[in-house]
């Protein structure tokens, strides 16, 4: 067989044809990739909704057992999330917790964990984590014996109210479902269980401590206000001699009032400190204004990596996406359990 006849029977691709094929494949991958990513995010969002629904149902079972919803027990004590563990199939972990053993050792302001709870604190509870969150679920913490450790993080927060007035100060009665020694009941939800948020998601902090806010949204760092605590028996915090009430946080942020930021949001599912376990409605979901903290308490918005909003669960067990564009009046109304507001959710 001649070389000429061999080539005729076995034609190959020309360089131009090969480049055309590669270009077509590139275009197809470019068209398919967004669809694949969207499908993955839809699956993660469904998983997130299921997690929230499980915790809400666990809270219902807790209420059925104890006749009250779980409450906050103080910033150095165990969280409401820890109290519902047996009802999310985490009885084994729950049984490892001795609620009579102090979680933090004095002085409380140093946030030093009791070495006796080291193994429990470091546990990661998958049901407490949103699969879309990019943060590390294990956070660096310090123990009272001078050693370092890590705590399991948290995305799903109980509502402590709308934040209006002094309803950010959960040391006292707020209009939310959870505050210190709240022990609310279904009968306390005057606005209706389908109109009242029980829980919402927030993003994990990035562990940063310094003068800069988060470089990208959603904010993973909380702005700090150096206010002073009010007198015993009086809710709210003082700033410049005046109780903080309905502040214009956007103006404060733009004017550079906040000079320090901490990425400690969702630091630990087990500790009942507000910056780690509660959310309120003062700011809209994924607000361009960062969360603001005063001695651990403050204004904590629902935040997520889901496009367009953040997921919230209502007292009746329903789970909905709260969009970033939700009317602020409506957003605050649904975090209040007894304000008497008339709201219409999309």
C-alpha positions, 0 to 999 in steps of 0.5 A, spaced: 500 500 500 502 506 498 503 512 502 498 516 498 492 511 499 494 510 506 492 517 508 486 517 504 483 511 508 485 514 514 483 522 514 485 526 520 483 532 524 486 538 521 488 544 526 482 548 525 477 543 526 480 541 532 480 548 535 473 548 533 471 542 537 475 545 543 471 551 542 464 548 542 466 544 548 468 550 552 462 553 550 458 547 552 462 547 559 460 555 560 453 554 559 452 547 563 457 550 569 452 555 572 446 550 571 450 545 575 452 550 580 445 553 581 443 545 582 448 544 587 446 551 591 438 549 590 440 542 594 444 546 599 438 551 600 433 545 601 438 542 606 439 548 610 431 549 610 431 542 613 436 543 618 432 549 621 425 545 620 428 540 625 431 544 630 424 548 630 420 541 631 425 539 636 423 546 640 416 544 639 418 537 642 421 541 648 415 545 649 411 539 649 415 536 654 417 542 659 411 546 657 415 552 655 420 553 649 428 553 651 431 560 654 437 563 655 441 562 661 446 567 661 452 569 657 456 564 661 451 558 661 449 553 656 445 555 650 438 554 648 441 550 642 444 545 647 437 544 650 434 541 644 439 536 643 435 530 645 430 532 640 434 532 634 437 525 635 443 528 639 441 524 645 448 521 646 452 528 646 446 531 650 448 526 655 455 528 655 453 535 658 453 536 665 448 542 666 451 543 673 458 544 671 460 551 669 461 552 662 466 558 663 470 559 669 470 566 672 472 572 671 466 571 665 469 577 661 475 573 659 471 568 656 475 562 658 472 555 658 472 550 663 477 545 661 472 540 664 467 541 658 473 541 653 471 534 649 463 537 649 465 544 646 469 541 641 463 537 638 461 539 631 453 538 630 452 538 623 444 540 624 447 546 626 450 548 620 448 551 613 452 547 608 452 553 604 457 557 609 464 557 607 466 558 614 470 554 618 465 550 623 471 550 628 473 556 632 479 557 636 478 558 644 481 559 650 481 554 656 482 557 663 488 552 664 491 556 659 491 551 654 487 553 647 482 549 644 476 549 638 469 550 639 463 547 634 460 553 630 453 555 629 449 558 623 442 557 626 440 562 631 433 563 636 430 570 635 430 575 641 426 580 638 425 586 633 431 590 636 426 596 636 427 600 643 431 596 647 429 589 645 436 588 643 437 587 650 436 580 652 438 580 659 430 583 660 424 581 657 424 582 649 418 581 644 422 575 641 421 568 643 428 567 647 431 572 652 434 570 659 429 566 663 424 567 657 421 560 658 415 563 653 409 558 651 405 558 645 400 562 648 405 568 648 405 568 641 400 573 640 401 575 633 400 568 631 405 562 630 405 563 622 407 570 623 413 570 628 420 568 627 423 563 632 429 562 628 433 564 622 440 563 619 447 567 620 453 566 617 459 564 621 465 569 623 471 569 620 475 569 627 478 576 625 479 582 630 481 588 628 479 595 625 476 593 618 469 590 617 468 584 612 471 586 605 465 582 602 458 581 603 455 578 607 458 581 613 462 576 617 465 581 622 461 585 628 462 592 629 463 594 636 460 599 640 464 601 647 457 603 650 456 601 658 451 597 661 445 600 664 443 600 671 441 593 674 433 592 673 433 597 667 434 594 659 439 597 654 446 600 654 448 607 655 452 611 649 454 618 651 450 618 657 443 616 653 440 609 652 441 606 645 434 606 642 433 605 635 440 608 632 441 609 625 446 604 624 447 606 617 449 613 618 454 610 624 457 605 619 458 610 614 461 616 618 466 611 621 464 611 628 465 603 629 473 602 629 473 595 631 470 589 628 470 582 631 469 575 627 466 571 633 459 570 630 456 563 631 462 562 635 459 556 639 453 552 639 454 551 646 455 557 649 449 562 651 452 568 649 448 573 644 453 574 639 453 567 638 446 564 638 441 569 637 438 574 631 433 579 631 430 583 626 432 590 626 437 590 620 434 586 614 437 580 611 444 580 609 444 588 610 450 592 608 451 595 615 454 590 619 452 587 625 453 591 631 455 588 638 455 591 645 458 587 651 456 581 646 449 584 645 446 588 640 443 588 633 444 581 629 441 580 622 439 574 618 445 573 613 447 567 609 450 565 602 444 563 599 443 568 593 437 573 595 436 572 602 436 568 608 432 562 611 428 563 617 423 558 621 417 561 624 413 558 630 408 554 626 414 550 623 414 553 616 420 555 613 421 561 608 426 565 605 426 572 607 429 576 601 434 582 602 429 587 599 423 585 604 420 591 607 424 593 614 417 594 617 415 587 616 422 584 617 421 587 624 414 585 625 415 578 624 421 578 629 416 580 634 411 575 638 406 580 641 406 587 637 399 586 634 402 588 627 398 586 621 403 583 616 403 580 609 409 575 607 410 574 600 
